[in-house]
Amino acid sequence: MNDRFKDLRAYMETTIPKLGLSGIDCIIYQNHEEIFRYAAGYKNVEEKSIIIPGTLYNIYSATKIITCVAALQLFEKGLFRLWDPVSQYLPEFSNMKVKYGRFSIAQAQNQIKIADLFQMTAGISYELDTPEKKRLMDRTKGDFNTRDLVKAIAEEPLLFEPGTGWSYSYCHDVLAALIEVLSGKKFGEYLNECIFAPLGMKDSGFTLPQEKRHRLAPQYQYNAENCSVTRISDDNLAPVGTYHESGGGGLITTAEDYILFADALACGGVGKSGEKILSKRTIDLMSRNQLSGKCLEDYRRMVPNKGIGYGLGVATFMDSANSYMLAPENAFYWGGMGGVQDLIDPQNRIAYFVAQHTVGSPTQILLPSMLNILYSSI
């Protein structure tokens, strides 16, 4: 292994036991070639088994970038415009209400635009315990799909007028429903045909075949107070219905698969396989900050870094100096609650992916530290 990354290996080896994490697997590509791969800690803490290639993970919200890329493929085909009202394609969103305070609900003055779904500015919430979702679960006994969930979401009052605030939410699950309507395919089927198969991602999907279950990493819950992990169910926590293919958090994949996706975006939309999944111009649009005013102020409550903005479904370095980090402008990233992290840097054609299976992992420590070591090493 190239000795220029010795500091990154050392950081992983010392930080995982220090923080009390289970294990961490990092893979980095540049120009379609693997330039770093190292795992520290354990796949299974109790058995002290090491992380091996082909380990499967619930990637939770790292699903969102894949969902946004899938939707942008249809954008490139002219099937929608970002300023189109969502109700043009999903009519259940044509008569939205807005909640004001605890007791007041009024008719929404603005339509939700498709851009609002990408940008999390639609006013949708991430609450599961709502009357509308409870009715859906009671009526179906949990036996419902993506479109059913989105119809229940459309019955809920919005948190604010569309386009006037920012709230992390089920917006990208609604994007998944939009993809189903525009493509005429189930969301998972579309991803397989248009992203996974072209890039050679053989272990990615919303379901886990029985013959692959032994490859799924044990899943843990992190306790920050005593820096320890507790074993929990291995089930993906994002889907809420039997057939719900969650565009916001439902995918299961490997580090080897996900890096092929990230590498394609880092290299102008063309994968190592030679297949093109998106144009460079669309990636440029995706990676530019889209927020201003109140929307940006709201986003700052979740990402309190004045150098980091939010593009079309991704956090983006809009001002590297103000981010106090070494990644360049328009590099973009997101992660998931199981601790996975990714970064895509089109300027240097670098793709970075860290796999973990620890819900609540302190990624706010790991991501900036590991990225700063990476960029000081290249």
C-alpha atoms as a printed R data frame, in Angstrom:
    type eleno elety resid chain resno       x       y       z
1   ATOM     1    CA   MET     A     1   0.000   0.000   0.000
2   ATOM     2    CA   ASN     A     2   1.207   3.506  -0.845
3   ATOM     3    CA   ASP     A     3   3.063   4.900   2.179
4   ATOM     4    CA   ARG     A     4   1.683   8.410   1.579
5   ATOM     5    CA   PHE     A     5  -1.500   7.277   3.382
6   ATOM     6    CA   LYS     A     6   0.243   6.028   6.515
7   ATOM     7    CA   ASP     A     7  -1.279   8.879   8.558
8   ATOM     8    CA   LEU     A     8  -4.788   7.899   7.466
9   ATOM     9    CA   ARG     A     9  -4.202   4.279   8.428
10  ATOM    10    CA   ALA     A    10  -2.751   5.358  11.784
11  ATOM    11    CA   TYR     A    11  -5.741   7.629  12.468
12  ATOM    12    CA   MET     A    12  -8.189   4.812  11.767
13  ATOM    13    CA   GLU     A    13  -6.269   2.363  13.954
14  ATOM    14    CA   THR     A    14  -6.072   4.706  16.950
15  ATOM    15    CA   THR     A    15  -9.447   6.470  16.695
16  ATOM    16    CA   ILE     A    16 -11.711   3.429  16.428
17  ATOM    17    CA   PRO     A    17 -10.736   2.002  19.860
18  ATOM    18    CA   LYS     A    18 -10.527   5.511  21.345
19  ATOM    19    CA   LEU     A    19 -14.118   6.281  20.337
20  ATOM    20    CA   GLY     A    20 -15.307   2.774  21.175
21  ATOM    21    CA   LEU     A    21 -16.627   2.079  17.669
22  ATOM    22    CA   SER     A    22 -17.060  -1.367  16.160
23  ATOM    23    CA   GLY     A    23 -15.182  -1.037  12.891
24  ATOM    24    CA   ILE     A    24 -14.597   1.173   9.884
25  ATOM    25    CA   ASP     A    25 -13.771   0.389   6.258
26  ATOM    26    CA   CYS     A    26 -12.394   3.141   4.007
27  ATOM    27    CA   ILE     A    27 -11.974   2.946   0.236
28  ATOM    28    CA   ILE     A    28 -10.754   5.773  -2.017
29  ATOM    29    CA   TYR     A    29 -10.634   5.959  -5.813
30  ATOM    30    CA   GLN     A    30  -8.961   8.474  -8.097
31  ATOM    31    CA   ASN     A    31  -9.456   8.364 -11.866
32  ATOM    32    CA   HIS     A    32 -11.196   4.962 -11.642
33  ATOM    33    CA   GLU     A    33  -8.322   3.420  -9.698
34  ATOM    34    CA   GLU     A    34  -8.242   2.359  -6.065
35  ATOM    35    CA   ILE     A    35  -5.603   4.419  -4.253
36  ATOM    36    CA   PHE     A    36  -6.466   3.458  -0.665
37  ATOM    37    CA   ARG     A    37  -8.274   0.636   1.105
38  ATOM    38    CA   TYR     A    38  -8.007  -0.119   4.776
39  ATOM    39    CA   ALA     A    39 -10.238  -1.466   7.517
40  ATOM    40    CA   ALA     A    40  -9.798  -1.007  11.265
41  ATOM    41    CA   GLY     A    41 -11.698  -2.490  14.173
42  ATOM    42    CA   TYR     A    42 -14.135  -5.371  13.873
43  ATOM    43    CA   LYS     A    43 -17.024  -6.468  11.721
44  ATOM    44    CA   ASN     A    44 -18.374  -8.406  14.708
45  ATOM    45    CA   VAL     A    45 -17.281  -6.988  18.073
46  ATOM    46    CA   GLU     A    46 -18.392  -9.994  20.113
47  ATOM    47    CA   GLU     A    47 -16.556 -12.504  17.930
48  ATOM    48    CA   LYS     A    48 -13.692 -10.100  17.162
49  ATOM    49    CA   SER     A    49 -13.953 -10.963  13.466
50  ATOM    50    CA   ILE     A    50 -12.292  -8.533  11.054
51  ATOM    51    CA   ILE     A    51 -13.942  -6.594   8.238
52  ATOM    52    CA   ILE     A    52 -13.506  -8.392   4.925
53  ATOM    53    CA   PRO     A    53 -14.226  -7.386   1.299
54  ATOM    54    CA   GLY     A    54 -17.824  -7.950   0.279
55  ATOM    55    CA   THR     A    55 -19.289  -7.031   3.671
56  ATOM    56    CA   LEU     A    56 -22.807  -5.652   3.305
57  ATOM    57    CA   TYR     A    57 -24.105  -2.559   5.113
58  ATOM    58    CA   ASN     A    58 -27.347  -0.658   5.564
59  ATOM    59    CA   ILE     A    59 -26.258   2.715   4.192
60  ATOM    60    CA   TYR     A    60 -29.331   4.684   5.274
61  ATOM    61    CA   SER     A    61 -29.216   8.299   4.029
62  ATOM    62    CA   ALA     A    62 -26.267   7.674   1.720
63  ATOM    63    CA   THR     A    63 -29.109   6.261  -0.403
64  ATOM    64    CA   LYS     A    64 -30.222   9.846  -1.011
65  ATOM    65    CA   ILE     A    65 -27.421  10.714  -3.453
66  ATOM    66    CA   ILE     A    66 -28.288   7.663  -5.556
67  ATOM    67    CA   THR     A    67 -31.966   8.660  -5.535
68  ATOM    68    CA   CYS     A    68 -31.134  12.207  -6.646
69  ATOM    69    CA   VAL     A    69 -28.877  10.953  -9.445
70  ATOM    70    CA   ALA     A    70 -31.648   8.619 -10.629
71  ATOM    71    CA   ALA     A    71 -34.107  11.530 -10.711
72  ATOM    72    CA   LEU     A    72 -31.582  13.739 -12.517
73  ATOM    73    CA   GLN     A    73 -31.249  11.081 -15.225
74  ATOM    74    CA   LEU     A    74 -34.936  11.643 -15.989
75  ATOM    75    CA   PHE     A    75 -34.372  15.409 -15.820
76  ATOM    76    CA   GLU     A    76 -31.714  14.999 -18.518
77  ATOM    77    CA   LYS     A    77 -34.243  13.125 -20.669
78  ATOM    78    CA   GLY     A    78 -36.584  16.129 -20.485
79  ATOM    79    CA   LEU     A    79 -39.238  14.271 -18.484
80  ATOM    80    CA   PHE     A    80 -39.537  17.132 -15.990
81  ATOM    81    CA   ARG     A    81 -38.161  20.576 -15.205
82  ATOM    82    CA   LEU     A    82 -36.936  21.520 -11.764
83  ATOM    83    CA   TRP     A    83 -39.478  24.338 -11.495
84  ATOM    84    CA   ASP     A    84 -42.413  22.038 -12.350
85  ATOM    85    CA   PRO     A    85 -44.977  21.586  -9.571
86  ATOM    86    CA   VAL     A    86 -44.790  18.101  -8.062
87  ATOM    87    CA   SER     A    87 -48.580  17.864  -8.404
88  ATOM    88    CA   GLN     A    88 -48.177  17.796 -12.196
89  ATOM    89    CA   TYR     A    89 -46.897  14.219 -11.789
90  ATOM    90    CA   LEU     A    90 -48.120  13.270  -8.296
91  ATOM    91    CA   PRO     A    91 -51.642  14.766  -8.137
92  ATOM    92    CA   GLU     A    92 -52.001  13.982  -4.427
93  ATOM    93    CA   PHE     A    93 -49.831  17.085  -3.801
94  ATOM    94    CA   SER     A    94 -52.216  19.482  -5.574
95  ATOM    95    CA   ASN     A    95 -54.088  20.719  -2.490
96  ATOM    96    CA   MET     A    96 -51.538  21.105   0.298
97  ATOM    97    CA   LYS     A    97 -52.115  22.710   3.672
98  ATOM    98    CA   VAL     A    98 -49.581  24.460   5.923
99  ATOM    99    CA   LYS     A    99 -49.444  24.170   9.698
100 ATOM   100    CA   TYR     A   100 -48.995  27.402  11.664
101 ATOM   101    CA   GLY     A   101 -48.164  26.891  15.317
102 ATOM   102    CA   ARG     A   102 -49.919  24.082  17.178
103 ATOM   103    CA   PHE     A   103 -53.525  24.629  16.155
104 ATOM   104    CA   SER     A   104 -53.766  26.619  12.921
105 ATOM   105    CA   ILE     A   105 -53.809  25.072   9.429
106 ATOM   106    CA   ALA     A   106 -54.303  27.060   6.226
107 ATOM   107    CA   GLN     A   107 -54.216  26.510   2.482
108 ATOM   108    CA   ALA     A   108 -50.694  26.583   1.042
109 ATOM   109    CA   GLN     A   109 -50.033  29.570  -1.190
110 ATOM   110    CA   ASN     A   110 -47.101  27.980  -3.032
111 ATOM   111    CA   GLN     A   111 -46.937  24.766  -4.999
112 ATOM   112    CA   ILE     A   112 -44.158  22.322  -4.095
113 ATOM   113    CA   LYS     A   113 -41.661  22.406  -6.966
114 ATOM   114    CA   ILE     A   114 -39.575  19.383  -7.901
115 ATOM   115    CA   ALA     A   115 -36.508  21.452  -6.980
116 ATOM   116    CA   ASP     A   116 -37.939  21.685  -3.445
117 ATOM   117    CA   LEU     A   117 -37.801  17.891  -3.180
118 ATOM   118    CA   PHE     A   118 -34.111  17.827  -4.090
119 ATOM   119    CA   GLN     A   119 -33.319  20.777  -1.791
120 ATOM   120    CA   MET     A   120 -35.443  19.702   1.211
121 ATOM   121    CA   THR     A   121 -37.378  22.977   0.981
122 ATOM   122    CA   ALA     A   122 -40.840  21.448   0.388
123 ATOM   123    CA   GLY     A   123 -42.076  21.755   3.985
124 ATOM   124    CA   ILE     A   124 -42.445  17.989   4.360
125 ATOM   125    CA   SER     A   125 -41.449  16.460   7.720
126 ATOM   126    CA   TYR     A   126 -39.504  13.327   8.694
127 ATOM   127    CA   GLU     A   127 -42.046  12.339  11.342
128 ATOM   128    CA   LEU     A   128 -43.272   8.762  11.251
129 ATOM   129    CA   ASP     A   129 -45.707   9.041  14.147
130 ATOM   130    CA   THR     A   130 -48.341  11.132  12.331
131 ATOM   131    CA   PRO     A   131 -52.101  10.454  12.113
132 ATOM   132    CA   GLU     A   132 -51.860   9.960   8.346
133 ATOM   133    CA   LYS     A   133 -49.069   7.383   8.528
134 ATOM   134    CA   LYS     A   134 -50.735   5.647  11.476
135 ATOM   135    CA   ARG     A   135 -53.932   5.255   9.426
136 ATOM   136    CA   LEU     A   136 -51.904   3.797   6.557
137 ATOM   137    CA   MET     A   137 -50.188   1.301   8.851
138 ATOM   138    CA   ASP     A   138 -53.441   0.333  10.583
139 ATOM   139    CA   ARG     A   139 -55.272  -0.099   7.272
140 ATOM   140    CA   THR     A   140 -52.541  -2.145   5.571
141 ATOM   141    CA   LYS     A   141 -50.905  -3.819   8.600
142 ATOM   142    CA   GLY     A   142 -47.601  -2.495   7.215
143 ATOM   143    CA   ASP     A   143 -48.113  -4.129   3.828
144 ATOM   144    CA   PHE     A   144 -47.641  -1.031   1.660
145 ATOM   145    CA   ASN     A   145 -45.249   0.340  -0.955
146 ATOM   146    CA   THR     A   146 -43.447   3.574  -1.798
147 ATOM   147    CA   ARG     A   147 -46.395   5.168  -3.588
148 ATOM   148    CA   ASP     A   148 -48.720   4.359  -0.671
149 ATOM   149    CA   LEU     A   149 -46.382   6.067   1.796
150 ATOM   150    CA   VAL     A   150 -46.050   9.144  -0.404
151 ATOM   151    CA   LYS     A   151 -49.836   9.472  -0.694
152 ATOM   152    CA   ALA     A   152 -50.004   9.465   3.112
153 ATOM   153    CA   ILE     A   153 -47.270  12.117   3.239
154 ATOM   154    CA   ALA     A   154 -49.331  14.298   0.875
155 ATOM   155    CA   GLU     A   155 -52.254  14.190   3.343
156 ATOM   156    CA   GLU     A   156 -50.141  15.809   6.070
157 ATOM   157    CA   PRO     A   157 -49.972  19.587   6.574
158 ATOM   158    CA   LEU     A   158 -46.607  21.088   5.624
159 ATOM   159    CA   LEU     A   159 -44.265  22.598   8.191
160 ATOM   160    CA   PHE     A   160 -43.958  25.829   6.169
161 ATOM   161    CA   GLU     A   161 -44.793  27.325   2.797
162 ATOM   162    CA   PRO     A   162 -42.856  25.460   0.096
163 ATOM   163    CA   GLY     A   163 -39.614  27.202  -0.788
164 ATOM   164    CA   THR     A   164 -39.474  29.327   2.371
165 ATOM   165    CA   GLY     A   165 -37.524  27.039   4.734
166 ATOM   166    CA   TRP     A   166 -35.398  23.916   4.982
167 ATOM   167    CA   SER     A   167 -36.265  20.708   6.808
168 ATOM   168    CA   TYR     A   168 -34.609  17.292   6.600
169 ATOM   169    CA   SER     A   169 -37.477  15.096   5.566
170 ATOM   170    CA   TYR     A   170 -39.114  12.440   3.418
171 ATOM   171    CA   CYS     A   171 -38.499  14.625   0.333
172 ATOM   172    CA   HIS     A   172 -36.283  12.044  -1.325
173 ATOM   173    CA   ASP     A   173 -38.832   9.295  -0.720
174 ATOM   174    CA   VAL     A   174 -41.220  11.491  -2.690
175 ATOM   175    CA   LEU     A   175 -38.541  11.720  -5.399
176 ATOM   176    CA   ALA     A   176 -38.532   7.911  -5.500
177 ATOM   177    CA   ALA     A   177 -42.282   7.969  -6.170
178 ATOM   178    CA   LEU     A   178 -41.750  10.565  -8.902
179 ATOM   179    CA   ILE     A   179 -39.174   8.268 -10.517
180 ATOM   180    CA   GLU     A   180 -41.689   5.412 -10.474
181 ATOM   181    CA   VAL     A   181 -44.357   7.523 -12.166
182 ATOM   182    CA   LEU     A   182 -42.046   8.982 -14.824
183 ATOM   183    CA   SER     A   183 -40.174   5.766 -15.610
184 ATOM   184    CA   GLY     A   184 -43.075   3.346 -15.345
185 ATOM   185    CA   LYS     A   185 -40.855   1.069 -13.225
186 ATOM   186    CA   LYS     A   186 -40.602   0.215  -9.561
187 ATOM   187    CA   PHE     A   187 -37.917   2.350  -7.942
188 ATOM   188    CA   GLY     A   188 -35.589  -0.556  -7.214
189 ATOM   189    CA   GLU     A   189 -36.005  -1.882 -10.736
190 ATOM   190    CA   TYR     A   190 -35.122   1.516 -12.164
191 ATOM   191    CA   LEU     A   191 -31.987   1.803 -10.018
192 ATOM   192    CA   ASN     A   192 -30.844  -1.651 -11.057
193 ATOM   193    CA   GLU     A   193 -31.343  -0.994 -14.772
194 ATOM   194    CA   CYS     A   194 -30.012   2.563 -14.926
195 ATOM   195    CA   ILE     A   195 -27.315   2.769 -12.224
196 ATOM   196    CA   PHE     A   196 -26.358  -0.540 -10.608
197 ATOM   197    CA   ALA     A   197 -26.073  -2.763 -13.693
198 ATOM   198    CA   PRO     A   198 -24.270  -0.180 -15.864
199 ATOM   199    CA   LEU     A   199 -21.684   0.455 -13.128
200 ATOM   200    CA   GLY     A   200 -21.246  -3.196 -12.155
201 ATOM   201    CA   MET     A   201 -22.766  -2.779  -8.686
202 ATOM   202    CA   LYS     A   202 -23.704  -6.419  -8.141
203 ATOM   203    CA   ASP     A   203 -24.549  -6.318  -4.430
204 ATOM   204    CA   SER     A   204 -26.805  -3.242  -4.194
205 ATOM   205    CA   GLY     A   205 -30.547  -3.216  -3.621
206 ATOM   206    CA   PHE     A   206 -33.443  -2.810  -1.213
207 ATOM   207    CA   THR     A   207 -33.709  -6.471  -0.281
208 ATOM   208    CA   LEU     A   208 -31.146  -8.929   0.969
209 ATOM   209    CA   PRO     A   209 -31.296 -12.410  -0.576
210 ATOM   210    CA   GLN     A   210 -31.028 -15.226   1.933
211 ATOM   211    CA   GLU     A   211 -27.786 -16.470   0.396
212 ATOM   212    CA   LYS     A   212 -26.144 -13.087   1.146
213 ATOM   213    CA   ARG     A   213 -27.368 -12.618   4.721
214 ATOM   214    CA   HIS     A   214 -24.169 -14.024   6.219
215 ATOM   215    CA   ARG     A   215 -22.291 -11.119   4.607
216 ATOM   216    CA   LEU     A   216 -24.338  -8.422   6.386
217 ATOM   217    CA   ALA     A   217 -22.293  -6.735   9.110
218 ATOM   218    CA   PRO     A   218 -23.755  -6.895  12.620
219 ATOM   219    CA   GLN     A   219 -25.388  -3.557  13.448
220 ATOM   220    CA   TYR     A   220 -24.670  -1.588  16.612
221 ATOM   221    CA   GLN     A   221 -25.969   1.464  18.496
222 ATOM   222    CA   TYR     A   222 -23.371   3.977  19.667
223 ATOM   223    CA   ASN     A   223 -23.366   5.337  23.218
224 ATOM   224    CA   ALA     A   224 -21.457   8.638  23.279
225 ATOM   225    CA   GLU     A   225 -21.488   8.888  27.078
226 ATOM   226    CA   ASN     A   226 -19.272   5.863  27.649
227 ATOM   227    CA   CYS     A   227 -17.877   5.420  24.112
228 ATOM   228    CA   SER     A   228 -19.306   1.964  23.575
229 ATOM   229    CA   VAL     A   229 -21.548   0.062  21.176
230 ATOM   230    CA   THR     A   230 -24.527  -2.207  21.804
231 ATOM   231    CA   ARG     A   231 -25.696  -4.863  19.368
232 ATOM   232    CA   ILE     A   232 -29.094  -4.145  17.789
233 ATOM   233    CA   SER     A   233 -31.170  -5.704  15.017
234 ATOM   234    CA   ASP     A   234 -29.447  -5.955  11.642
235 ATOM   235    CA   ASP     A   235 -32.642  -4.827   9.886
236 ATOM   236    CA   ASN     A   236 -32.603  -1.599   7.915
237 ATOM   237    CA   LEU     A   237 -34.548   0.922  10.018
238 ATOM   238    CA   ALA     A   238 -35.578   3.226   7.146
239 ATOM   239    CA   PRO     A   239 -38.338   1.329   5.287
240 ATOM   240    CA   VAL     A   240 -41.674   1.598   7.068
241 ATOM   241    CA   GLY     A   241 -43.695  -0.738   4.850
242 ATOM   242    CA   THR     A   242 -43.130  -4.221   3.476
243 ATOM   243    CA   TYR     A   243 -42.728  -2.966  -0.101
244 ATOM   244    CA   HIS     A   244 -41.441   0.508   0.722
245 ATOM   245    CA   GLU     A   245 -38.255   1.061  -1.307
246 ATOM   246    CA   SER     A   246 -36.995   4.065   0.618
247 ATOM   247    CA   GLY     A   247 -35.311   6.677  -1.554
248 ATOM   248    CA   GLY     A   248 -34.218   8.370   1.638
249 ATOM   249    CA   GLY     A   249 -32.493   5.490   3.353
250 ATOM   250    CA   GLY     A   250 -33.313   1.957   2.262
251 ATOM   251    CA   LEU     A   251 -30.357   0.637   0.285
252 ATOM   252    CA   ILE     A   252 -28.046  -2.196   1.296
253 ATOM   253    CA   THR     A   253 -24.655  -2.331  -0.429
254 ATOM   254    CA   THR     A   254 -20.928  -2.936  -0.106
255 ATOM   255    CA   ALA     A   255 -18.020  -0.513  -0.025
256 ATOM   256    CA   GLU     A   256 -16.848  -2.075  -3.309
257 ATOM   257    CA   ASP     A   257 -20.191  -1.251  -4.952
258 ATOM   258    CA   TYR     A   258 -20.738   2.232  -3.553
259 ATOM   259    CA   ILE     A   259 -17.293   3.454  -4.541
260 ATOM   260    CA   LEU     A   260 -18.102   2.597  -8.176
261 ATOM   261    CA   PHE     A   261 -21.077   4.967  -7.980
262 ATOM   262    CA   ALA     A   262 -19.105   7.728  -6.246
263 ATOM   263    CA   ASP     A   263 -16.211   7.285  -8.681
264 ATOM   264    CA   ALA     A   264 -18.539   7.748 -11.658
265 ATOM   265    CA   LEU     A   265 -19.735  11.102 -10.291
266 ATOM   266    CA   ALA     A   266 -16.140  12.145  -9.556
267 ATOM   267    CA   CYS     A   267 -15.164  11.360 -13.151
268 ATOM   268    CA   GLY     A   268 -17.740  13.367 -15.070
269 ATOM   269    CA   GLY     A   269 -20.553  10.842 -14.775
270 ATOM   270    CA   VAL     A   270 -18.635   8.009 -16.458
271 ATOM   271    CA   GLY     A   271 -17.968   4.879 -14.418
272 ATOM   272    CA   LYS     A   272 -14.994   2.570 -14.349
273 ATOM   273    CA   SER     A   273 -17.075   0.282 -16.569
274 ATOM   274    CA   GLY     A   274 -17.092   2.990 -19.256
275 ATOM   275    CA   GLU     A   275 -20.851   3.509 -18.876
276 ATOM   276    CA   LYS     A   276 -22.155   7.038 -18.450
277 ATOM   277    CA   ILE     A   277 -24.853   7.583 -15.825
278 ATOM   278    CA   LEU     A   278 -25.013  11.403 -15.768
279 ATOM   279    CA   SER     A   279 -23.543  14.373 -17.605
280 ATOM   280    CA   LYS     A   280 -20.801  16.547 -16.170
281 ATOM   281    CA   ARG     A   281 -23.047  19.615 -16.497
282 ATOM   282    CA   THR     A   282 -25.718  17.986 -14.358
283 ATOM   283    CA   ILE     A   283 -23.152  17.019 -11.732
284 ATOM   284    CA   ASP     A   284 -21.972  20.648 -11.715
285 ATOM   285    CA   LEU     A   285 -25.548  21.783 -11.084
286 ATOM   286    CA   MET     A   286 -26.064  19.173  -8.402
287 ATOM   287    CA   SER     A   287 -22.931  20.218  -6.512
288 ATOM   288    CA   ARG     A   288 -23.663  23.964  -6.371
289 ATOM   289    CA   ASN     A   289 -25.250  25.488  -3.283
290 ATOM   290    CA   GLN     A   290 -28.960  26.110  -3.922
291 ATOM   291    CA   LEU     A   291 -29.954  27.686  -0.608
292 ATOM   292    CA   SER     A   292 -30.193  31.309   0.513
293 ATOM   293    CA   GLY     A   293 -32.049  33.412   3.069
294 ATOM   294    CA   LYS     A   294 -34.271  31.558   5.535
295 ATOM   295    CA   CYS     A   295 -33.640  28.225   3.796
296 ATOM   296    CA   LEU     A   296 -29.904  28.536   4.378
297 ATOM   297    CA   GLU     A   297 -30.466  29.712   7.963
298 ATOM   298    CA   ASP     A   298 -32.579  26.610   8.671
299 ATOM   299    CA   TYR     A   299 -29.949  24.358   7.084
300 ATOM   300    CA   ARG     A   300 -27.302  25.892   9.342
301 ATOM   301    CA   ARG     A   301 -29.099  24.412  12.345
302 ATOM   302    CA   MET     A   302 -28.268  20.942  11.041
303 ATOM   303    CA   VAL     A   303 -24.928  21.754   9.405
304 ATOM   304    CA   PRO     A   304 -23.480  24.677  11.432
305 ATOM   305    CA   ASN     A   305 -20.561  25.287   9.095
306 ATOM   306    CA   LYS     A   306 -20.742  28.519   7.112
307 ATOM   307    CA   GLY     A   307 -18.545  27.084   4.353
308 ATOM   308    CA   ILE     A   308 -20.921  24.183   3.621
309 ATOM   309    CA   GLY     A   309 -24.050  24.653   1.525
310 ATOM   310    CA   TYR     A   310 -26.663  22.301   0.106
311 ATOM   311    CA   GLY     A   311 -27.171  21.503  -3.552
312 ATOM   312    CA   LEU     A   312 -29.516  19.057  -5.233
313 ATOM   313    CA   GLY     A   313 -29.593  16.506  -2.442
314 ATOM   314    CA   VAL     A   314 -26.000  16.869  -1.283
315 ATOM   315    CA   ALA     A   315 -23.936  18.939   1.134
316 ATOM   316    CA   THR     A   316 -21.411  20.935  -0.857
317 ATOM   317    CA   PHE     A   317 -18.237  22.868  -0.140
318 ATOM   318    CA   MET     A   318 -19.275  26.320  -1.314
319 ATOM   319    CA   ASP     A   319 -16.411  28.090   0.497
320 ATOM   320    CA   SER     A   320 -13.499  25.877   1.508
321 ATOM   321    CA   ALA     A   321 -11.776  28.604   3.524
322 ATOM   322    CA   ASN     A   322 -14.865  29.150   5.651
323 ATOM   323    CA   SER     A   323 -15.386  25.407   6.036
324 ATOM   324    CA   TYR     A   324 -11.999  25.140   7.827
325 ATOM   325    CA   MET     A   325 -11.443  21.922   5.890
326 ATOM   326    CA   LEU     A   326  -9.112  20.933   3.050
327 ATOM   327    CA   ALA     A   327 -11.656  19.666   0.520
328 ATOM   328    CA   PRO     A   328 -12.018  21.975  -2.524
329 ATOM   329    CA   GLU     A   329 -15.039  24.036  -3.589
330 ATOM   330    CA   ASN     A   330 -17.893  22.016  -5.113
331 ATOM   331    CA   ALA     A   331 -16.743  18.728  -3.658
332 ATOM   332    CA   PHE     A   332 -19.941  17.258  -2.227
333 ATOM   333    CA   TYR     A   333 -20.971  14.617   0.272
334 ATOM   334    CA   TRP     A   334 -23.600  13.018   2.443
335 ATOM   335    CA   GLY     A   335 -23.769  10.083   4.817
336 ATOM   336    CA   GLY     A   336 -26.104   7.861   6.780
337 ATOM   337    CA   MET     A   337 -27.089   7.254  10.384
338 ATOM   338    CA   GLY     A   338 -25.232   3.938  10.395
339 ATOM   339    CA   GLY     A   339 -22.007   5.914  10.087
340 ATOM   340    CA   VAL     A   340 -21.328   5.596   6.359
341 ATOM   341    CA   GLN     A   341 -19.785   8.689   4.771
342 ATOM   342    CA   ASP     A   342 -18.962   9.604   1.213
343 ATOM   343    CA   LEU     A   343 -17.304  12.475  -0.602
344 ATOM   344    CA   ILE     A   344 -17.159  13.155  -4.341
345 ATOM   345    CA   ASP     A   345 -14.537  15.569  -5.653
346 ATOM   346    CA   PRO     A   346 -14.913  16.200  -9.412
347 ATOM   347    CA   GLN     A   347 -12.011  18.680  -9.439
348 ATOM   348    CA   ASN     A   348  -9.464  16.044  -8.382
349 ATOM   349    CA   ARG     A   349 -11.543  13.083  -9.632
350 ATOM   350    CA   ILE     A   350 -11.511  11.595  -6.134
351 ATOM   351    CA   ALA     A   351 -14.228   9.381  -4.647
352 ATOM   352    CA   TYR     A   352 -14.160   8.549  -0.935
353 ATOM   353    CA   PHE     A   353 -16.365   6.123   0.960
354 ATOM   354    CA   VAL     A   354 -16.296   4.997   4.576
355 ATOM   355    CA   ALA     A   355 -18.477   2.079   5.615
356 ATOM   356    CA   GLN     A   356 -19.663   1.555   9.181
357 ATOM   357    CA   HIS     A   357 -22.596  -0.234  10.789
358 ATOM   358    CA   THR     A   358 -22.943   1.809  13.972
359 ATOM   359    CA   VAL     A   359 -26.116   3.875  14.370
360 ATOM   360    CA   GLY     A   360 -25.203   7.229  15.920
361 ATOM   361    CA   SER     A   361 -21.501   6.975  15.063
362 ATOM   362    CA   PRO     A   362 -19.714  10.314  15.718
363 ATOM   363    CA   THR     A   363 -19.200  11.131  12.044
364 ATOM   364    CA   GLN     A   364 -18.853  14.819  12.940
365 ATOM   365    CA   ILE     A   365 -15.433  13.820  14.276
366 ATOM   366    CA   LEU     A   366 -14.472  11.219  11.704
367 ATOM   367    CA   LEU     A   367 -15.444  12.957   8.447
368 ATOM   368    CA   PRO     A   368 -13.489  16.235   8.784
369 ATOM   369    CA   SER     A   369 -10.474  14.533  10.353
370 ATOM   370    CA   MET     A   370 -10.200  11.805   7.752
371 ATOM   371    CA   LEU     A   371 -10.784  14.199   4.850
372 ATOM   372    CA   ASN     A   372  -8.124  16.594   6.107
373 ATOM   373    CA   ILE     A   373  -5.636  13.733   6.371
374 ATOM   374    CA   LEU     A   374  -6.591  12.538   2.887
375 ATOM   375    CA   TYR     A   375  -6.132  15.929   1.248
376 ATOM   376    CA   SER     A   376  -2.854  16.562   3.038
377 ATOM   377    CA   SER     A   377  -1.607  13.250   1.613
378 ATOM   378    CA   ILE     A   378  -2.324  13.708  -2.095
